[in-house]
Amino acid sequence: MANIYDVAKRAGVGIGTVSRVLNKSSHISDPTRQKVLAAIKALHYQPHTAAQSLARRRTNTLGCVIPFFTGNFFAQLLCAVQKKTSEFGNDLVLYSVDLANKKETFLRRVLSEKRVDGLLLVSLEITDEYAKRFLRQKLPIVLVDSFHDQLDSIKVDNDEGAHTATTHLIKLGYDKVAMIDGQLKSVPARLRLEGYKRALADHGRAFEERYFVACDFTDEADGFNREAGYSGMLQLLDLGSQRPRAVFVSSDIQAIGAMEAIRDRGLKVPDDVAVVGFDDIELAQYVGLTTMRQPILEMGELAVDRLMELVRGKREKDFKHRFATELIIRESCGAKRRLDHRLV
């Protein structure tokens, strides 16, 4: 098998020149470049990828710190991230944060071990201290579904999406609109609560604690899971005659659990309780769930694209991208049924 010395000898150049051609250096004349490429082709030379990575001080590996692998939102996002990472010829290292202190443990490891060329931080906050450390060490990082003013970020408009969902239920005429949220340590959970409160205020309604459930009683997936939605809905139904007439639920998988709880109590969706979710996961269309669609796959793909730009040294602009959400109306909110009644 030919090596770099064989290529250099055949082309009549030094091995440093061959290396610069392989690494696409601009400091090589075109005739010399063509001569080296011809030698590579004639000898069927295959450069050693590990050696190339070492020479460029790269690992060809990206890291991703994410709250959980099991949540539907995170699972779909990871599919997009993994696919896009592979298209760039890179590997992906995943760090799953199931406890609050693990996030900073992983951030410290990423900074000290230098096993990855860049990092995606998903749905997690980063302190000013760690933001400065990433900038100081020039280790590329992109925040996904989160924000820091000094770092590149890609997020969905959680506040506005929650405002739209709640407003939709209010405009349908429901007088008691509740909310089931995730854990309030979660960035999206807090922003969606702000949107819910703002929609109530915009329509002259007071925020009532009894109509708000934060799923802080579960450690799994930041409260964004079916069991949390089920338990949260039972808590609202236990209000009896004061139970809400409609509920905005902070994630689709929670909303599916909430719909189960409504039916297990012998009630109907949307006749007795209307439901709107958030995400538009694949399962939502099969259960007729009205929801706020966020472009999960597009977020994952754009995050990897931007991270690779940083890895390759393109730092010419501050990158803050915000995706809008879209209201997808199905059966669970009652809007279609009300329209049908008007048409009869």
C-alpha positions in Angstrom: 0.0 0.0 0.0 1.4 3.4 -1.0 2.3 5.9 1.7 2.8 9.7 1.7 6.6 9.2 1.1 5.8 7.3 -2.1 3.5 10.1 -3.3 6.1 12.7 -2.5 8.8 10.8 -4.4 6.6 10.2 -7.5 5.5 13.9 -7.6 9.0 15.2 -6.9 8.0 17.2 -3.9 8.5 17.0 -0.1 6.0 15.3 2.2 5.0 18.7 3.6 3.8 19.7 0.2 1.7 16.5 -0.1 0.2 17.2 3.3 -0.8 20.7 2.3 -2.4 19.4 -0.8 -4.4 16.8 1.2 -5.5 19.5 3.6 -6.6 21.8 0.8 -4.1 24.5 1.7 -4.3 27.7 -0.5 -0.5 28.1 -0.3 0.2 25.7 -3.2 0.5 26.6 -6.8 -1.9 24.9 -9.2 0.7 23.0 -11.2 2.2 21.6 -8.0 -1.2 20.6 -6.8 -2.1 18.9 -10.0 1.2 17.0 -9.9 0.6 15.7 -6.4 -3.0 14.8 -7.2 -1.9 12.8 -10.3 0.6 10.9 -8.1 -2.1 10.1 -5.5 -4.4 8.8 -8.3 -1.6 6.7 -9.9 -0.6 5.1 -6.7 -4.2 4.7 -5.4 -3.1 6.4 -2.2 -5.6 6.6 0.7 -4.7 9.1 3.4 -5.0 7.9 7.0 -8.1 9.6 8.4 -6.8 9.5 12.0 -3.5 11.0 11.0 -5.4 13.8 9.1 -7.5 14.5 12.1 -4.4 14.7 14.3 -2.7 17.1 11.9 -5.7 19.4 11.8 -6.1 19.0 15.6 -9.6 17.7 15.0 -11.4 14.5 16.3 -14.1 14.4 13.6 -16.5 14.0 16.5 -19.3 16.3 17.7 -20.8 16.2 21.2 -24.4 16.6 22.3 -25.5 17.3 25.9 -29.3 16.5 26.1 -31.7 16.1 29.1 -33.0 12.7 28.1 -32.8 10.2 25.2 -36.4 8.9 25.8 -38.6 12.0 25.3 -40.3 12.2 22.0 -39.1 15.7 21.2 -35.5 14.7 22.1 -35.7 11.5 20.1 -36.8 13.2 16.9 -34.3 16.0 17.4 -31.5 13.4 17.9 -32.5 11.6 14.7 -32.0 14.8 12.7 -28.7 15.6 14.5 -27.3 12.1 14.0 -28.2 12.1 10.3 -26.7 15.5 9.6 -23.6 14.7 11.6 -23.1 11.6 9.5 -23.4 13.6 6.3 -20.4 15.6 7.4 -18.5 12.4 8.0 -18.4 12.9 11.8 -19.2 10.8 14.8 -21.6 11.9 17.6 -21.0 11.5 21.3 -24.1 11.8 23.5 -24.2 12.9 27.1 -27.6 12.3 28.8 -28.4 14.6 31.7 -30.8 12.9 34.1 -29.7 14.8 37.2 -29.1 18.6 37.6 -25.5 18.3 38.6 -24.5 16.2 35.6 -24.8 19.0 33.2 -21.8 20.9 34.6 -19.9 17.6 35.0 -20.3 17.0 31.3 -19.4 20.5 30.4 -16.2 20.3 32.4 -15.3 17.0 30.7 -15.9 18.3 27.3 -13.7 21.3 28.0 -10.9 19.3 29.6 -10.8 16.1 27.6 -11.1 17.7 24.2 -12.7 14.6 22.7 -15.1 16.6 20.4 -14.6 19.4 17.9 -17.8 21.1 19.0 -20.8 20.8 21.3 -24.6 21.0 21.0 -26.3 21.9 24.3 -30.0 21.0 24.1 -32.8 22.5 26.2 -30.4 23.3 29.0 -29.2 26.7 30.4 -25.5 27.6 30.5 -24.0 29.9 33.0 -22.0 33.0 32.2 -18.9 31.3 33.6 -19.2 28.3 31.3 -20.0 30.5 28.3 -16.8 32.4 28.9 -14.8 29.2 29.3 -16.1 27.9 25.9 -15.2 31.2 24.3 -11.8 31.4 25.9 -10.9 27.9 24.8 -12.4 28.5 21.4 -14.4 25.3 21.5 -17.4 25.8 19.3 -20.8 25.4 21.0 -24.4 25.9 19.7 -27.4 26.1 22.1 -30.5 24.4 20.9 -33.9 25.2 22.4 -32.1 27.5 24.8 -30.3 30.9 24.8 -27.3 32.9 25.9 -26.5 36.3 24.6 -22.8 35.5 24.0 -23.3 32.2 22.2 -24.9 31.0 19.0 -28.4 29.6 19.5 -31.3 28.0 17.7 -34.7 27.9 19.4 -38.4 27.8 18.9 -40.6 30.7 20.0 -42.0 28.9 23.1 -43.6 32.0 24.6 -45.5 32.9 21.5 -46.5 29.3 20.8 -48.0 29.0 24.2 -49.7 32.3 23.8 -51.2 31.2 20.5 -52.4 27.8 21.9 -54.1 29.5 25.0 -55.6 32.2 22.9 -57.1 29.6 20.5 -58.9 28.0 23.4 -60.1 31.3 24.8 -61.5 32.3 21.4 -63.3 29.0 21.2 -65.3 30.3 24.2 -63.9 28.1 27.0 -64.2 30.0 30.3 -61.8 28.0 32.4 -58.5 27.4 30.6 -55.9 25.5 32.6 -52.3 24.5 31.9 -50.2 21.4 32.5 -46.5 22.2 32.3 -43.2 20.4 32.6 -40.7 21.0 35.4 -40.0 24.7 35.8 -36.3 24.1 35.9 -36.7 23.5 32.1 -36.2 26.5 29.9 -39.1 25.6 27.5 -41.4 24.9 30.4 -40.8 28.4 31.9 -41.2 30.2 28.6 -44.5 28.3 27.8 -45.8 29.3 31.2 -45.0 33.0 30.4 -47.0 32.6 27.1 -50.0 31.1 28.9 -50.0 33.9 31.5 -49.7 36.5 28.8 -52.6 35.1 26.8 -54.8 35.2 29.9 -53.9 38.8 30.7 -54.5 39.8 27.1 -58.1 38.6 27.4 -58.7 40.1 30.8 -58.4 36.8 32.7 -56.5 36.3 36.0 -53.9 33.6 36.4 -55.3 31.1 39.0 -52.8 28.7 40.7 -55.5 26.0 40.9 -55.6 25.8 37.1 -51.8 25.4 36.7 -49.9 22.2 37.3 -46.1 22.0 37.0 -45.0 18.4 36.8 -42.3 18.8 39.4 -43.3 15.5 41.0 -41.4 13.5 38.4 -37.7 13.5 37.5 -38.2 11.8 34.2 -37.7 13.8 31.0 -38.2 17.2 32.8 -41.9 16.2 33.4 -42.5 16.0 29.7 -43.9 12.4 29.7 -47.2 10.6 29.5 -47.4 9.7 33.2 -46.9 13.3 34.2 -49.6 14.5 31.9 -52.0 11.8 33.3 -51.3 12.7 36.9 -51.5 16.4 36.2 -54.9 16.0 34.5 -56.3 14.0 37.4 -55.3 16.8 39.7 -57.3 19.3 37.6 -60.3 16.9 37.4 -60.3 16.5 41.2 -61.5 20.2 41.3 -64.9 18.7 40.6 -67.5 21.2 39.5 -64.7 23.8 39.3 -62.6 21.7 36.9 -61.3 23.5 33.8 -63.2 23.3 30.5 -60.0 23.4 28.4 -56.3 22.6 29.0 -53.2 23.8 27.3 -50.5 21.0 27.8 -46.9 21.9 27.4 -46.0 18.8 25.3 -47.8 16.3 23.1 -46.7 13.3 25.1 -48.1 14.9 28.3 -51.3 15.8 26.4 -51.8 12.2 25.4 -51.5 11.2 29.0 -54.0 13.9 29.9 -56.5 12.7 27.3 -56.2 9.2 28.8 -57.0 10.5 32.3 -60.1 12.4 31.0 -61.4 9.2 29.4 -60.6 7.1 32.4 -62.8 9.4 34.5 -65.7 8.7 32.1 -65.4 12.1 30.4 -64.9 13.0 26.7 -62.4 15.0 24.7 -63.4 17.7 23.7 -67.0 17.5 24.9 -66.1 17.8 28.5 -62.5 18.9 28.4 -60.7 20.3 25.3 -57.0 19.7 25.0 -54.2 21.5 23.0 -50.6 20.2 23.1 -47.2 21.4 21.9 -44.6 19.8 19.5 -46.7 17.9 16.9 -44.9 14.6 17.4 -45.8 11.9 14.9 -48.3 10.3 17.3 -50.3 13.5 17.6 -52.1 13.1 14.3 -53.2 9.6 15.1 -55.0 10.6 18.4 -56.5 13.8 16.8 -54.5 16.1 19.0 -54.6 19.9 18.3 -51.1 21.1 18.9 -48.5 23.8 18.3 -46.1 22.4 15.6 -42.4 23.2 16.1 -39.9 22.2 13.3 -38.0 19.7 15.3 -36.1 18.1 12.4 -35.2 21.5 10.9 -33.8 22.6 14.3 -31.5 19.6 14.6 -30.2 20.0 11.0 -29.6 23.7 11.3 -27.8 23.2 14.7 -25.3 20.8 13.1 -24.8 23.0 10.1 -24.0 26.0 12.3 -21.8 24.0 14.6 -19.8 22.7 11.6 -19.4 26.3 10.3 -17.8 27.2 13.7 -15.6 24.1 13.7 -14.3 25.1 10.3 -13.5 28.6 11.5 -16.5 30.6 10.2 -17.2 33.0 13.1 -17.9 36.1 11.2 -21.4 36.8 12.6 -23.5 36.4 15.7 -26.0 33.6 15.1 -29.4 33.7 16.8 -32.1 31.8 15.0 -35.7 31.7 16.2 -38.2 29.3 14.6 -41.9 30.1 14.7 -44.6 27.6 15.7 -47.8 26.8 13.8 -51.2 25.9 15.2 -52.4 22.5 13.9 -56.1 22.1 14.5 -57.5 18.6 14.9 -60.3 17.1 16.9 -59.2 17.5 20.6 -59.9 21.3 20.9 -63.4 21.1 19.5 -62.9 23.7 16.8 -63.8 21.4 14.0 -67.0 20.2 15.7 -68.1 23.8 16.3 -67.4 24.7 12.7 -69.5 21.6 11.6 -72.4 22.8 13.8 -72.3 26.2 12.2 -72.5 24.7 8.7 -75.5 22.5 9.5 
